[in-house]
Amino acid sequence: MIASLQGVLREKKPTEVLLEVGGIGYLVNIPLSTFEKLGEPGTSAHLLTHMIVREDALQLYGFASGEERETFRLLMSVTGIGPKMAQGILSGIGVTDLHDAIARGDLSALTAIPGVGKKLAERLVVELRDKLGKVAAAASLSDAHTPATSGNREEAILALVSLGYNRPAAERAVALAIKTDPQCANTLQSLIKAAIHPSR
């Protein structure tokens, strides 16, 4: 079981990274919250990991903090939530905000997460309220900023599609985010956040 990786970041996308460790490249799925905390390609990176073993594939999910990884594991313990959905939830809301919403039973905050309907939000509250209380509050980490490029718009659209949006919906969300706040397009992560949470 691979519990963590320390190496050189070779490629970085909003939902996955390529981390080279001892000459071997590991493709690691990550939530947006972890993407924001990683440096640029060529820099050193450390990820806590969770490995999914299946008959046809081995999948690695990586996290910048123990709180993110533990929350990911707890999310997968909820009926109907697999690793991709858990990754999407952590991309749509921060760990601290997620814990707070579940603790308060705030269904409106939970259903604002892409892919989370009312029934799933209710299951999150019922099944995780007590468990999440045991997870330590996430440590404060500095965000890593991606320089503004003309490709930010397309990268943001692709990131939303990988999180479950269909292409037209992703394009509309990104266009609305830029129209509402042109400054959000300065960095890829801020554009993705604005597209996921247009009211914020």
C-alpha positions as YAML, in Angstrom:
chain: A
units: angstrom
residues:
- id: 1
  name: MET
  ca: [0.00, 0.00, 0.00]
- id: 2
  name: ILE
  ca: [1.38, 3.40, -1.03]
- id: 3
  name: ALA
  ca: [0.71, 5.86, 1.82]
- id: 4
  name: SER
  ca: [2.67, 8.88, 0.60]
- id: 5
  name: LEU
  ca: [4.89, 10.12, -2.22]
- id: 6
  name: GLN
  ca: [7.74, 12.64, -2.21]
- id: 7
  name: GLY
  ca: [9.23, 13.66, -5.53]
- id: 8
  name: VAL
  ca: [9.39, 16.12, -8.38]
- id: 9
  name: LEU
  ca: [6.19, 17.51, -9.84]
- id: 10
  name: ARG
  ca: [6.41, 16.91, -13.59]
- id: 11
  name: GLU
  ca: [2.88, 17.78, -14.69]
- id: 12
  name: LYS
  ca: [0.10, 19.59, -12.86]
- id: 13
  name: LYS
  ca: [-3.58, 19.74, -13.80]
- id: 14
  name: PRO
  ca: [-6.58, 20.70, -11.63]
- id: 15
  name: THR
  ca: [-7.62, 17.06, -11.17]
- id: 16
  name: GLU
  ca: [-4.34, 15.12, -11.53]
- id: 17
  name: VAL
  ca: [-0.58, 15.42, -11.28]
- id: 18
  name: LEU
  ca: [2.41, 13.44, -12.51]
- id: 19
  name: LEU
  ca: [4.87, 12.99, -9.65]
- id: 20
  name: GLU
  ca: [8.29, 11.50, -10.39]
- id: 21
  name: VAL
  ca: [9.72, 9.47, -7.53]
- id: 22
  name: GLY
  ca: [13.05, 7.73, -8.00]
- id: 23
  name: GLY
  ca: [12.73, 7.78, -11.78]
- id: 24
  name: ILE
  ca: [9.16, 6.41, -11.75]
- id: 25
  name: GLY
  ca: [6.25, 8.66, -12.69]
- id: 26
  name: TYR
  ca: [3.07, 8.29, -10.64]
- id: 27
  name: LEU
  ca: [-0.20, 9.64, -12.03]
- id: 28
  name: VAL
  ca: [-2.12, 10.86, -8.98]
- id: 29
  name: ASN
  ca: [-5.73, 12.06, -8.91]
- id: 30
  name: ILE
  ca: [-6.19, 15.14, -6.72]
- id: 31
  name: PRO
  ca: [-9.02, 17.44, -5.60]
- id: 32
  name: LEU
  ca: [-8.90, 21.13, -6.48]
- id: 33
  name: SER
  ca: [-8.03, 21.99, -2.87]
- id: 34
  name: THR
  ca: [-4.76, 20.04, -3.21]
- id: 35
  name: PHE
  ca: [-4.03, 21.50, -6.66]
- id: 36
  name: GLU
  ca: [-4.06, 24.98, -5.14]
- id: 37
  name: LYS
  ca: [-1.42, 24.05, -2.57]
- id: 38
  name: LEU
  ca: [1.10, 22.52, -4.94]
- id: 39
  name: GLY
  ca: [3.98, 24.40, -6.51]
- id: 40
  name: GLU
  ca: [4.78, 24.64, -10.20]
- id: 41
  name: PRO
  ca: [6.11, 21.75, -12.35]
- id: 42
  name: GLY
  ca: [9.77, 21.11, -11.59]
- id: 43
  name: THR
  ca: [9.41, 21.75, -7.88]
- id: 44
  name: SER
  ca: [9.41, 19.21, -5.07]
- id: 45
  name: ALA
  ca: [6.06, 17.96, -3.80]
- id: 46
  name: HIS
  ca: [4.81, 15.70, -1.04]
- id: 47
  name: LEU
  ca: [1.42, 14.01, -1.20]
- id: 48
  name: LEU
  ca: [-0.38, 11.78, 1.27]
- id: 49
  name: THR
  ca: [-2.06, 9.09, -0.81]
- id: 50
  name: HIS
  ca: [-4.92, 6.64, -0.84]
- id: 51
  name: MET
  ca: [-4.69, 3.70, -3.26]
- id: 52
  name: ILE
  ca: [-7.72, 2.13, -4.90]
- id: 53
  name: VAL
  ca: [-7.10, -1.45, -6.06]
- id: 54
  name: ARG
  ca: [-9.38, -2.82, -8.76]
- id: 55
  name: GLU
  ca: [-9.23, -5.81, -11.08]
- id: 56
  name: ASP
  ca: [-8.40, -3.69, -14.10]
- id: 57
  name: ALA
  ca: [-6.51, -0.77, -12.54]
- id: 58
  name: LEU
  ca: [-4.61, 0.73, -9.64]
- id: 59
  name: GLN
  ca: [-5.61, 4.32, -8.87]
- id: 60
  name: LEU
  ca: [-3.81, 6.76, -6.60]
- id: 61
  name: TYR
  ca: [-5.52, 9.74, -4.99]
- id: 62
  name: GLY
  ca: [-3.28, 12.38, -3.44]
- id: 63
  name: PHE
  ca: [-3.83, 15.05, -0.80]
- id: 64
  name: ALA
  ca: [-1.91, 18.00, 0.60]
- id: 65
  name: SER
  ca: [-3.02, 17.29, 4.19]
- id: 66
  name: GLY
  ca: [-4.07, 14.47, 6.45]
- id: 67
  name: GLU
  ca: [-7.45, 16.16, 6.97]
- id: 68
  name: GLU
  ca: [-8.18, 16.04, 3.25]
- id: 69
  name: ARG
  ca: [-7.24, 12.36, 3.00]
- id: 70
  name: GLU
  ca: [-9.25, 11.37, 6.06]
- id: 71
  name: THR
  ca: [-12.27, 13.31, 4.80]
- id: 72
  name: PHE
  ca: [-11.91, 11.60, 1.40]
- id: 73
  name: ARG
  ca: [-11.95, 8.20, 3.10]
- id: 74
  name: LEU
  ca: [-14.95, 9.10, 5.22]
- id: 75
  name: LEU
  ca: [-16.84, 10.38, 2.17]
- id: 76
  name: MET
  ca: [-16.31, 7.02, 0.48]
- id: 77
  name: SER
  ca: [-17.89, 5.30, 3.46]
- id: 78
  name: VAL
  ca: [-21.19, 6.99, 2.59]
- id: 79
  name: THR
  ca: [-23.62, 4.93, 0.54]
- id: 80
  name: GLY
  ca: [-23.41, 5.86, -3.13]
- id: 81
  name: ILE
  ca: [-20.10, 7.73, -2.98]
- id: 82
  name: GLY
  ca: [-17.08, 6.36, -4.82]
- id: 83
  name: PRO
  ca: [-13.60, 7.85, -5.17]
- id: 84
  name: LYS
  ca: [-14.49, 10.05, -8.17]
- id: 85
  name: MET
  ca: [-17.49, 11.54, -6.37]
- id: 86
  name: ALA
  ca: [-15.44, 12.05, -3.18]
- id: 87
  name: GLN
  ca: [-12.78, 13.83, -5.25]
- id: 88
  name: GLY
  ca: [-15.49, 16.00, -6.81]
- id: 89
  name: ILE
  ca: [-16.97, 16.94, -3.43]
- id: 90
  name: LEU
  ca: [-13.55, 18.00, -2.11]
- id: 91
  name: SER
  ca: [-13.08, 20.04, -5.29]
- id: 92
  name: GLY
  ca: [-16.40, 21.80, -4.77]
- id: 93
  name: ILE
  ca: [-16.01, 22.78, -1.12]
- id: 94
  name: GLY
  ca: [-13.13, 23.17, 1.33]
- id: 95
  name: VAL
  ca: [-12.63, 20.60, 4.08]
- id: 96
  name: THR
  ca: [-13.42, 23.05, 6.88]
- id: 97
  name: ASP
  ca: [-16.56, 24.32, 5.14]
- id: 98
  name: LEU
  ca: [-17.67, 20.75, 4.45]
- id: 99
  name: HIS
  ca: [-17.23, 19.75, 8.09]
- id: 100
  name: ASP
  ca: [-19.15, 22.84, 9.18]
- id: 101
  name: ALA
  ca: [-22.01, 22.24, 6.74]
- id: 102
  name: ILE
  ca: [-22.38, 18.61, 7.85]
- id: 103
  name: ALA
  ca: [-22.16, 19.51, 11.55]
- id: 104
  name: ARG
  ca: [-24.91, 22.12, 11.14]
- id: 105
  name: GLY
  ca: [-26.99, 19.95, 8.81]
- id: 106
  name: ASP
  ca: [-26.82, 22.74, 6.22]
- id: 107
  name: LEU
  ca: [-28.41, 21.01, 3.22]
- id: 108
  name: SER
  ca: [-28.37, 24.15, 1.09]
- id: 109
  name: ALA
  ca: [-24.57, 24.40, 1.37]
- id: 110
  name: LEU
  ca: [-24.17, 20.71, 0.58]
- id: 111
  name: THR
  ca: [-26.51, 20.71, -2.42]
- id: 112
  name: ALA
  ca: [-24.55, 23.67, -3.83]
- id: 113
  name: ILE
  ca: [-21.70, 21.22, -4.44]
- id: 114
  name: PRO
  ca: [-21.81, 19.94, -8.05]
- id: 115
  name: GLY
  ca: [-23.26, 16.43, -8.18]
- id: 116
  name: VAL
  ca: [-24.76, 16.49, -4.68]
- id: 117
  name: GLY
  ca: [-28.54, 16.31, -4.57]
- id: 118
  name: LYS
  ca: [-30.84, 16.58, -1.57]
- id: 119
  name: LYS
  ca: [-30.89, 12.85, -0.81]
- id: 120
  name: LEU
  ca: [-27.12, 12.57, -0.91]
- id: 121
  name: ALA
  ca: [-26.77, 15.71, 1.22]
- id: 122
  name: GLU
  ca: [-29.08, 14.13, 3.81]
- id: 123
  name: ARG
  ca: [-27.00, 10.93, 3.79]
- id: 124
  name: LEU
  ca: [-23.82, 12.96, 4.31]
- id: 125
  name: VAL
  ca: [-25.31, 14.58, 7.40]
- id: 126
  name: VAL
  ca: [-26.76, 11.38, 8.85]
- id: 127
  name: GLU
  ca: [-23.76, 9.14, 8.18]
- id: 128
  name: LEU
  ca: [-20.87, 11.55, 8.78]
- id: 129
  name: ARG
  ca: [-21.95, 14.09, 11.38]
- id: 130
  name: ASP
  ca: [-20.45, 12.15, 14.29]
- id: 131
  name: LYS
  ca: [-17.44, 10.82, 12.35]
- id: 132
  name: LEU
  ca: [-16.34, 14.19, 10.99]
- id: 133
  name: GLY
  ca: [-16.28, 15.62, 14.48]
- id: 134
  name: LYS
  ca: [-13.24, 13.44, 15.11]
- id: 135
  name: VAL
  ca: [-11.24, 14.76, 12.17]
- id: 136
  name: ALA
  ca: [-8.77, 17.51, 13.10]
- id: 137
  name: ALA
  ca: [-9.35, 20.93, 11.59]
- id: 138
  name: ALA
  ca: [-7.42, 21.37, 8.37]
- id: 139
  name: ALA
  ca: [-4.04, 23.08, 8.73]
- id: 140
  name: SER
  ca: [-3.67, 26.46, 7.09]
- id: 141
  name: LEU
  ca: [-1.54, 26.13, 3.97]
- id: 142
  name: SER
  ca: [-0.52, 28.78, 1.46]
- id: 143
  name: ASP
  ca: [-2.17, 28.59, -1.94]
- id: 144
  name: ALA
  ca: [0.01, 28.12, -4.98]
- id: 145
  name: HIS
  ca: [-0.93, 30.51, -7.78]
- id: 146
  name: THR
  ca: [-0.86, 29.65, -11.44]
- id: 147
  name: PRO
  ca: [0.24, 32.54, -13.70]
- id: 148
  name: ALA
  ca: [-2.50, 33.89, -15.94]
- id: 149
  name: THR
  ca: [-2.41, 32.39, -19.43]
- id: 150
  name: SER
  ca: [-4.69, 32.43, -22.44]
- id: 151
  name: GLY
  ca: [-5.28, 28.73, -21.76]
- id: 152
  name: ASN
  ca: [-6.88, 29.27, -18.36]
- id: 153
  name: ARG
  ca: [-10.38, 29.33, -19.82]
- id: 154
  name: GLU
  ca: [-9.97, 26.02, -21.67]
- id: 155
  name: GLU
  ca: [-8.16, 24.39, -18.73]
- id: 156
  name: ALA
  ca: [-10.99, 25.45, -16.42]
- id: 157
  name: ILE
  ca: [-13.58, 23.98, -18.80]
- id: 158
  name: LEU
  ca: [-11.67, 20.68, -18.99]
- id: 159
  name: ALA
  ca: [-11.38, 20.59, -15.20]
- id: 160
  name: LEU
  ca: [-15.14, 21.04, -14.79]
- id: 161
  name: VAL
  ca: [-15.82, 18.32, -17.37]
- id: 162
  name: SER
  ca: [-13.54, 15.94, -15.44]
- id: 163
  name: LEU
  ca: [-15.55, 16.76, -12.30]
- id: 164
  name: GLY
  ca: [-18.82, 15.70, -13.92]
- id: 165
  name: TYR
  ca: [-20.08, 18.73, -15.86]
- id: 166
  name: ASN
  ca: [-21.08, 18.22, -19.49]
- id: 167
  name: ARG
  ca: [-19.11, 20.39, -21.92]
- id: 168
  name: PRO
  ca: [-21.86, 23.01, -22.63]
- id: 169
  name: ALA
  ca: [-22.58, 23.45, -18.91]
- id: 170
  name: ALA
  ca: [-18.85, 23.82, -18.17]
- id: 171
  name: GLU
  ca: [-18.49, 26.45, -20.90]
- id: 172
  name: ARG
  ca: [-21.48, 28.39, -19.57]
- id: 173
  name: ALA
  ca: [-20.20, 28.26, -15.99]
- id: 174
  name: VAL
  ca: [-16.75, 29.54, -16.97]
- id: 175
  name: ALA
  ca: [-18.17, 32.26, -19.22]
- id: 176
  name: LEU
  ca: [-20.51, 33.44, -16.44]
- id: 177
  name: ALA
  ca: [-17.66, 33.47, -13.92]
- id: 178
  name: ILE
  ca: [-15.52, 35.66, -16.19]
- id: 179
  name: LYS
  ca: [-18.44, 37.96, -16.98]
- id: 180
  name: THR
  ca: [-19.29, 38.36, -13.30]
- id: 181
  name: ASP
  ca: [-15.69, 38.88, -12.16]
- id: 182
  name: PRO
  ca: [-13.06, 39.29, -14.91]
- id: 183
  name: GLN
  ca: [-10.32, 39.24, -12.23]
- id: 184
  name: CYS
  ca: [-11.07, 35.58, -11.48]
- id: 185
  name: ALA
  ca: [-9.49, 34.63, -14.82]
- id: 186
  name: ASN
  ca: [-6.08, 35.81, -13.58]
- id: 187
  name: THR
  ca: [-5.35, 32.36, -12.14]
- id: 188
  name: LEU
  ca: [-6.66, 28.96, -13.11]
- id: 189
  name: GLN
  ca: [-7.72, 27.97, -9.60]
- id: 190
  name: SER
  ca: [-9.66, 31.18, -8.98]
- id: 191
  name: LEU
  ca: [-11.47, 30.76, -12.30]
- id: 192
  name: ILE
  ca: [-12.46, 27.18, -11.47]
- id: 193
  name: LYS
  ca: [-13.66, 28.22, -8.01]
- id: 194
  name: ALA
  ca: [-15.74, 31.06, -9.45]
- id: 195
  name: ALA
  ca: [-17.27, 28.71, -12.03]
- id: 196
  name: ILE
  ca: [-18.21, 26.14, -9.37]
- id: 197
  name: HIS
  ca: [-19.54, 28.77, -6.96]
- id: 198
  name: PRO
  ca: [-20.89, 31.59, -9.18]
- id: 199
  name: SER
  ca: [-22.50, 33.41, -6.25]
- id: 200
  name: ARG
  ca: [-19.21, 33.68, -4.31]
...
